[in-house]
Amino acid sequence: MNEAAFIDALRALAPSRAARGLDDDVAVIELGGEALILTHDMMVEGVHWLPGQDPADVAWKLVATNLSDLAAKGAEPLGVLLGYALGGGEARFLAGLEDALGAFGVPLLGGDTVRRAGPAAHGLTALGRATHRPVPCRSGARAGDALWVTGDLGGAMLGFEALRDQVCGADTSRFARPVPRLAEGRALAPHVTAMMDVSDGLLLDATRLARASGVTLAIDSAACPLAPALPPARLRDALSWGDDYELLFTLPAGTVPPCPATCIGRAEPAGPAPLLLDGAAPGGTLGYQH
């Protein structure tokens, strides 16, 4: 099975309302007057990071990517649980983990360790508390809403390429040590109609948001904010590469977001394609799929 088919099969095993149909990257458990947000991400050597990359950066990114899912729900992080496969690089991994936990003010609450015999694979569960109810989802966008994104796109792709090609002095932080938009997520939560983070590529993630909401999202490529170092000719690469961990969200027309962001398109009534790029359904690869 590919990733999409496997997740489709899992939906039959996840009927709980808290699972949100496995469409939302998090579970939302209502507890009295509070909502607990849970998410879990895995990372694998050779897929999510380069062989030989500093384990300290791997630890940072493992924390940051999970917290990015919490950011997309406007959640306040409460702690993390680590699943770690022993096999080398532990001292550097612990150093990076300490850096990330300190930077984001998140405690380590527990987890599990195993010994590995092949490529490294680690997982992390992040727990958070909703700061706004209802908790933002992917399914709330409506025709007429404006589509926005925080930050810029393509910096992670350039960082990866610089690491891969061993470019001396290049800034690789956007790939190696991304920063989740936690403050922006909390500020946006009371206002958005739908929100998610951009992890697998803007075009693919926008397609997911459009399908969940039952609309067509029309994106203007010229409006998309790009990393300053990105050559204009690589625009399409940046829109489908991923690892940006920016927030993609919709707001009612005329609403100004409470944090810096760029309007890149609009939601239209559902048409033959869930996504339009410059007026046409984009061909080719939209983003990363396992």
N, C-alpha and C positions, 0 to 999 in steps of 0.2 A: 504493500500500500504506500501511496505517497502521503504527505502530511495532511492534505485536505480530506482525503478519503478516510484516514484513520480518525481524524477529529469528528467527521460525520458519524462514524461507527460508534464513537464514544458518547455521542449525544443521547443514545438510547439508555445509557447507564447513568446519565446525569439529569434526572427529571426534577431535582430540587429547584425551587425558585431561586435559591441562593447562587446556583451555577450560571444563571443568566443565559441558558442555552449554549454554554461554552463559546459564546460569541464576543465576550467582552474582556478577555485577558485577566479577569479577576472574578473572585466570588464575593458576594455581598451578603453577610449574615446579619439579620436584624436582631438586636438584643435590647429589648425594652426601648428606651429612648435613644439608643446608640446604634450605629451600623459598623460592623467590623469588616474591613476589606482585606482579603487574602489573595496573594499571587505567588506563582512559582515559575522560575525560569531556570533552564539548564544551559551550560556552555561546554563546548567540546573542542579540544585541541585540533587545529587544522580546519575547523569550520568557523568558530567564533574568534579564535586568535591564532596567530602564526606560530608554528613550531619554533621554539627558541626565544619567544617573546618573554619579557620580564614577568614572572609570576605575580609580582606586586601589582602590575597593571591588570592582570587577569582578575585578581581579587577585587580591585576597585570596580572594574566593569561589571562583575557579577552582582555586586551590591547596587550599582547605579542603574542597571537595566531593570532590576526588580522595582526599585524605587520609582522609576519612570512610569511603570504601570500604576503605582499608587498616585503619582502626580496627575495622571489622566482622570482620576476619580476625585481630585481635590482632597486627597486624604492626608492626614498627619501620620507619619511613620511611627509605629510603636516598638518595632524590633524585627530581628531576622533570625532564621534558623538555617544553618549551613550544612550542606551535604558535600563532603570533601573526600576525594580519592587520593590516598597517599601514594607517592611514587617519585618524589624528588621536588625540590624547589619550595619546601615547606616554609623555610625561614623567610624567604622573600614574599611568599603568599601572605604570611601572617603580617608582615610589615605593611603590605598594601591594604589588607583587611582593616588593620588598625587605622590607617590613613582615611579610608572611606567611612568607617563608622564614626570617626571623629569629625570629619568634614560635614557629614549629614546629620550628626547628632542622634545616631540610631544605636541601640544596644544589641549585642549578640545575646540571644536567649537560649540557644542550644543547637542541636542538630545530630549529625551522625558522620562517622568516618569508616572507610573501607580501604583495602589495599588493592591497587590496580596492577594489571599486567600489560596493558596496552596504552593507547593514547589517553591523556587525561580527560576527565569529564567531571564537572562539579555542578551542583545545583544549590539554589537558595530560595527560601520562602520568606516573603516579606509580609508583615502584618501592619495594618494601619487602621485609623479611626476616621470615619467620614466627618468632614467639617461642614458639609451642607447636605440637606435632604430635600428632594430626592437626590441620590447619588448619580452623577452624570453617567450616561451610557452612550453606546454607539447608535442607538436606534431612534433618537429623538429629532433628527434633522427633518425639516419640512420645506417644501417648495417655497422659494422666496428668501430663505435664509442666506446669509453671506458665509463664505468659507474662508477661514483664517488659518495661519500657521505662525507659531513663534519662531524667533531666531532666523537662521539661514540653513541652507541645504548644501550638501556636497563636501563639507569639511571632513567628515569621517572617511569618506572615500579617498580623499587626498592623503589623509593621515595613514590609512592602510597602505596605499601605494608607496608612500615614502618609507614606511617600515619594511615592506616587502622588498623594495629596491635598495634599502640601506642608504638612503639619501642623508648625508651628514648635515646636521643642523636644522633639519626640517621639523616643523611643528606637527607632531603626531597626536596631540592630546585629544582631539575630537574623536579619534578612533580608540585610543588606548585608555583614556580617562574621561568619558563623557560625564556631563553634569545633568542630572534629572531636573526638570522644571517644576520643582515642588511648590515654591512660592507662587509661581504663575498659575499652577493648577488650582491652588486654594482660592486665589483671587478670581479665577474664571468660573469656578463651580456654580456660584449662584446665578450666572448669566447665560451659560451655554445651553443650546438645545441638544448637542451631541459633542462628544470629545473622546479622543484616543491619542496615543503617542505614535510617532513615526519611527518604527523600528525596522520594517522590512522594505521600505521604499515608499515615497509619497504616493506614487500612482497606485501601488497595490493596496496600501492602507486606506487611501481615499475610496478605492473600489469596495473594500470591506465595509467602510462606514456607509457608503451609498446603499449597498445591499441590505445592511441591517436596518436602515431607515426607510427603505422603499422609495428612494428618490434617485435621480441622476445628478451627479456632481459635475459641473462644467468648470474646468480649470483653465486659466489663462497663463500659459507658460512664461510670457514676458513679465508677469506680475510676481512670479515666484522668486523669493529672496535667495541669492546664491552666496556661498562663501567667497570672501574677497579674492582669494587666490585661484578661484576656479575659472578656467578659460571658458568664454561664452559658448564655444563649440561643444563643450561637454555638458550642456544643460540637460539633455535627455538622460545621460548617465547619472547625473546627480539626482534626478527625479525618481529613479528606479533602483538606486544602489542601497539605500537604507543606512541603519546605524546612527541616524541623526539625533534621535530621542528628543525631538521637538514635539510640541503639542499641536494637533490638528483639530480644529473645532468649528462649529457653526453657531452663529448668532442671528437673532431676528434682524431683518434689514434695518439699517439705520442705527443699530446699537454699536457703541464704541467700546472695544474691549478695555478692561481695567489694567492692562499690562501691554508692553510693546509687542506688536504682532503685525502681520501683513495680510491684507485681504487678497486672496488668490483666485477667487471664483465665487460660484453661487450654487445653490441647490435648485433643481428644476423638477417638474413632475417626472415620474419614472418613464423612461423611454426604452428603446430597444437595447441600449447599452447603459450600464450603471455609471460609466465614466466617460466624459468627453474632454479631450485635450485640444485646445484651440479649435473647437467646434466639431471634432471628429473622434471616433472611438480609437484610442491608441493601439497600435499593433506592437508585436514583439513582447519582450519581457517587461513586466510591470514592477517587479520587485523580487526579493529573495524568498524562495520556497524550498524547504528541505526535500 
